[in-house]
Amino acid sequence: MFSHELQQARHADLLREADAQRLVNVARAARKARRSLDRRSGGHTSEGQVNTEHGRFVRAA
């Protein structure tokens, strides 16, 4: 009976480890895809659009 419980606990541990590894792989693939997209677009995708309103603030004295 005890060996069966150990086997079930080990099985649950292996499932948790597999889920964690799968999550790591998904995050790694997403990071790789993002870097690839940044390289193709010149690296400006995460910076956003530049504000060109130069007269918005007055010059300090």
DSSP file (Angstrom, degrees, kcal/mol; ACC not computed):
  #  RESIDUE AA STRUCTURE BP1 BP2  ACC     N-H-->O    O-->H-N    N-H-->O    O-->H-N    TCO  KAPPA ALPHA  PHI   PSI    X-CA   Y-CA   Z-CA
    1    1 A M     >        0   0    0      0, 0.0     4,-1.7     0, 0.0     5,-0.1   0.000 360.0 360.0 360.0 -42.7    0.0    0.0    0.0
    2    2 A F  H  >  +     0   0    0      1,-0.2     4,-2.2     2,-0.2     5,-0.2   0.885 360.0  53.5 -64.1 -39.2    2.8    2.4    0.9
    3    3 A S  H  > S+     0   0    0      1,-0.2     4,-2.2     2,-0.2    -1,-0.2   0.859 106.1  53.7 -66.1 -33.4    4.6    1.8   -2.4
    4    4 A H  H  > S+     0   0    0      2,-0.2     4,-2.2     1,-0.2    -1,-0.2   0.908 108.9  48.5 -66.1 -41.0    1.4    2.6   -4.3
    5    5 A E  H  X S+     0   0    0     -4,-1.7     4,-2.3     2,-0.2    -2,-0.2   0.886 110.8  51.0 -65.8 -39.2    1.1    6.0   -2.5
    6    6 A L  H  X S+     0   0    0     -4,-2.2     4,-2.6     2,-0.2    -2,-0.2   0.910 109.6  50.7 -62.6 -41.5    4.7    6.7   -3.3
    7    7 A Q  H  X S+     0   0    0     -4,-2.2     4,-2.3     1,-0.2    -2,-0.2   0.903 110.6  48.7 -64.4 -41.1    4.1    5.9   -6.9
    8    8 A Q  H  X S+     0   0    0     -4,-2.2     4,-2.2     2,-0.2    -1,-0.2   0.897 111.8  49.1 -65.2 -40.6    1.1    8.3   -7.0
    9    9 A A  H  X S+     0   0    0     -4,-2.3     4,-2.2     2,-0.2    -2,-0.2   0.909 111.9  48.6 -65.2 -41.9    3.1   11.1   -5.4
   10   10 A R  H  X S+     0   0    0     -4,-2.6     4,-2.5     2,-0.2    -2,-0.2   0.893 109.9  52.4 -64.8 -39.2    5.9   10.6   -7.8
   11   11 A H  H  X S+     0   0    0     -4,-2.3     4,-2.1     2,-0.2    -2,-0.2   0.920 109.7  48.5 -61.6 -44.2    3.5   10.7  -10.7
   12   12 A A  H  X S+     0   0    0     -4,-2.2     4,-2.2     2,-0.2    -2,-0.2   0.893 110.9  51.4 -63.4 -39.9    2.0   13.9   -9.5
   13   13 A D  H  X S+     0   0    0     -4,-2.2     4,-2.6     1,-0.2    -2,-0.2   0.916 109.3  50.1 -62.1 -43.7    5.5   15.4   -9.1
   14   14 A L  H  X S+     0   0    0     -4,-2.5     4,-2.4     1,-0.2    -2,-0.2   0.885 109.4  51.2 -64.0 -38.2    6.4   14.4  -12.6
   15   15 A L  H  X S+     0   0    0     -4,-2.1     4,-2.3     2,-0.2    -1,-0.2   0.914 110.9  48.2 -64.7 -41.9    3.2   16.0  -13.9
   16   16 A R  H  X S+     0   0    0     -4,-2.2     4,-2.4     2,-0.2    -2,-0.2   0.913 112.0  49.2 -64.5 -41.9    4.0   19.3  -12.1
   17   17 A E  H  X S+     0   0    0     -4,-2.6     4,-2.5     2,-0.2    -2,-0.2   0.905 110.7  50.6 -63.3 -40.7    7.5   19.3  -13.4
   18   18 A A  H  X S+     0   0    0     -4,-2.4     4,-2.3     2,-0.2    -2,-0.2   0.905 110.7  49.1 -64.2 -41.2    6.3   18.7  -17.0
   19   19 A D  H  X S+     0   0    0     -4,-2.3     4,-2.1     2,-0.2    -2,-0.2   0.910 111.6  49.1 -64.0 -41.8    3.8   21.6  -16.7
   20   20 A A  H  X S+     0   0    0     -4,-2.4     4,-2.1     2,-0.2    -2,-0.2   0.915 112.1  48.2 -63.9 -42.7    6.5   23.9  -15.4
   21   21 A Q  H  X S+     0   0    0     -4,-2.5     4,-2.5     1,-0.2    -2,-0.2   0.889 109.8  52.7 -65.6 -38.8    8.9   22.9  -18.2
   22   22 A R  H  X S+     0   0    0     -4,-2.3     4,-2.2     2,-0.2    -1,-0.2   0.904 108.9  50.0 -62.3 -41.3    6.1   23.4  -20.7
   23   23 A L  H  X S+     0   0    0     -4,-2.1     4,-2.4     2,-0.2    -2,-0.2   0.899 110.0  50.6 -64.2 -41.0    5.5   26.9  -19.3
   24   24 A V  H  X S+     0   0    0     -4,-2.1     4,-2.6     1,-0.2    -2,-0.2   0.918 110.4  50.0 -61.4 -43.8    9.2   27.7  -19.6
   25   25 A N  H  X S+     0   0    0     -4,-2.5     4,-2.4     2,-0.2    -2,-0.2   0.888 110.2  49.6 -64.5 -39.0    9.3   26.5  -23.2
   26   26 A V  H  X S+     0   0    0     -4,-2.2     4,-2.3     2,-0.2    -1,-0.2   0.923 112.7  47.2 -65.4 -43.4    6.3   28.7  -24.1
   27   27 A A  H  X S+     0   0    0     -4,-2.4     4,-2.4     2,-0.2    -2,-0.2   0.904 112.2  50.2 -64.2 -41.4    7.9   31.7  -22.5
   28   28 A R  H  X S+     0   0    0     -4,-2.6     4,-2.3     1,-0.2    -2,-0.2   0.912 111.3  48.2 -63.4 -43.2   11.2   31.1  -24.2
   29   29 A A  H  X S+     0   0    0     -4,-2.4     4,-2.4     2,-0.2    -1,-0.2   0.888 111.5  50.3 -65.5 -39.1    9.4   30.7  -27.6
   30   30 A A  H  X S+     0   0    0     -4,-2.3     4,-2.3     2,-0.2    -2,-0.2   0.909 111.2  48.4 -65.6 -41.6    7.5   33.9  -27.0
   31   31 A R  H  X S+     0   0    0     -4,-2.4     4,-2.3     2,-0.2    -2,-0.2   0.901 112.1  49.3 -64.4 -40.5   10.7   35.8  -26.1
   32   32 A K  H  X S+     0   0    0     -4,-2.3     4,-2.2     2,-0.2    -2,-0.2   0.904 111.4  48.9 -65.3 -41.7   12.4   34.5  -29.2
   33   33 A A  H  X S+     0   0    0     -4,-2.4     4,-2.4     2,-0.2    -2,-0.2   0.893 110.5  51.5 -65.1 -39.3    9.5   35.5  -31.4
   34   34 A R  H  X S+     0   0    0     -4,-2.3     4,-2.5     2,-0.2    -2,-0.2   0.918 110.0  48.3 -64.5 -43.2    9.5   38.9  -29.9
   35   35 A R  H  X S+     0   0    0     -4,-2.3     4,-2.2     2,-0.2    -1,-0.2   0.902 111.6  50.6 -63.0 -40.2   13.2   39.4  -30.5
   36   36 A S  H  X S+     0   0    0     -4,-2.2     4,-2.1     2,-0.2    -2,-0.2   0.911 111.0  48.4 -63.6 -42.7   12.8   38.2  -34.1
   37   37 A L  H  X S+     0   0    0     -4,-2.4     4,-1.9     1,-0.2     6,-0.3   0.902 110.5  51.7 -64.3 -41.4    9.9   40.7  -34.6
   38   38 A D  H  <>S+     0   0    0     -4,-2.5     5,-2.9     1,-0.2     4,-0.3   0.893 109.5  49.7 -62.6 -39.8   12.0   43.5  -33.1
   39   39 A R  H ><5S+     0   0    0     -4,-2.2     3,-0.8     3,-0.2    -1,-0.2   0.904 111.7  48.3 -66.6 -39.8   14.9   42.7  -35.5
   40   40 A R  H 3<5S+     0   0    0     -4,-2.1    -1,-0.2     1,-0.2    -2,-0.2   0.835 115.0  44.4 -70.5 -31.1   12.6   42.7  -38.5
   41   41 A S  T ><5S-     0   0    0     -4,-1.9     3,-0.6    -5,-0.2    -1,-0.2   0.306 121.9-100.4 -97.3  10.0   10.9   46.0  -37.6
   42   42 A G  T < 5 -     0   0    0     -3,-0.8    -3,-0.2    -4,-0.3    -4,-0.1   0.554  62.0 -77.9  85.4   7.4   14.1   47.8  -36.7
   43   43 A G  T 3 <S+     0   0    0     -5,-2.9     3,-0.2    -6,-0.3    -1,-0.2   0.642 105.6 111.5  80.5  14.4   13.6   47.4  -33.0
   44   44 A H    <>  +     0   0    0     -3,-0.6     4,-0.8    -6,-0.3     3,-0.3   0.322  42.6  95.0-104.4   8.6   11.0   50.1  -32.6
   45   45 A T  T  4 S+     0   0    0      1,-0.2     3,-0.2     2,-0.2    -1,-0.2   0.867  88.4  42.7 -70.6 -34.7    8.0   48.1  -31.8
   46   46 A S  T  4 S+     0   0    0     -3,-0.2    -1,-0.2     1,-0.2    -2,-0.1   0.602 104.3  66.1 -88.0  -9.8    8.2   48.4  -28.0
   47   47 A E  T  4 S-     0   0    0     -3,-0.3    -1,-0.2     1,-0.2    -2,-0.2   0.775  89.6-149.0 -84.6 -25.7    9.1   52.1  -28.0
   48   48 A G     <  -     0   0    0     -4,-0.8     2,-0.3    -3,-0.2    -1,-0.2  -0.267  36.9 -36.7  84.6-176.1    5.8   53.4  -29.3
   49   49 A Q        -     0   0    0      1,-0.1     2,-0.3    -2,-0.1    -4,-0.0  -0.592  60.2-117.9 -87.3 144.9    5.2   56.5  -31.4
   50   50 A V        -     0   0    0     -2,-0.3     2,-0.5     1,-0.0    -1,-0.1  -0.621  22.9-124.5 -82.7 136.8    7.2   59.7  -30.8
   51   51 A N        -     0   0    0     -2,-0.3    -1,-0.0     1,-0.1     0, 0.0  -0.714  23.9-173.6 -81.2 124.0    5.3   62.8  -29.8
   52   52 A T        +     0   0    0     -2,-0.5     2,-1.5     1,-0.0     3,-0.2   0.189  44.1 119.6-106.3  16.2    6.0   65.6  -32.3
   53   53 A E    >   +     0   0    0      1,-0.2     3,-0.8     2,-0.1     4,-0.2  -0.648  31.1 168.2 -82.7  90.3    4.2   68.4  -30.5
   54   54 A H  G >   +     0   0    0     -2,-1.5     3,-0.5     1,-0.2    -1,-0.2   0.787  69.7  55.5 -76.7 -28.0    7.2   70.7  -29.9
   55   55 A G  G 3  S+     0   0    0      1,-0.2    -1,-0.2    -3,-0.2    -2,-0.1   0.229  77.7  99.2 -88.9  15.7    5.2   73.8  -28.8
   56   56 A R  G <  S+     0   0    0     -3,-0.8     2,-0.4     1,-0.1    -1,-0.2   0.869  83.3  39.9 -73.0 -36.1    3.4   72.0  -26.0
   57   57 A F  S <  S-     0   0    0     -3,-0.5     2,-0.2    -4,-0.2    -1,-0.1  -0.896  81.6-128.8-115.0 144.1    5.7   73.3  -23.2
   58   58 A V        -     0   0    0     -2,-0.4     2,-0.2     1,-0.1    -2,-0.0  -0.572  33.6 -98.3 -87.3 155.5    7.1   76.8  -22.9
   59   59 A R        -     0   0    0     -2,-0.2     2,-0.1     1,-0.1    -1,-0.1  -0.505  39.2-118.4 -72.9 136.5   10.8   77.4  -22.3
   60   60 A A              0   0    0     -2,-0.2    -1,-0.1     1,-0.1    -3,-0.0  -0.437 360.0 360.0 -74.8 150.3   11.7   78.0  -18.7
   61   61 A A              0   0    0     -2,-0.1    -1,-0.1     0, 0.0    -2,-0.0   0.468 360.0 360.0 -75.0 360.0   13.3   81.4  -17.8
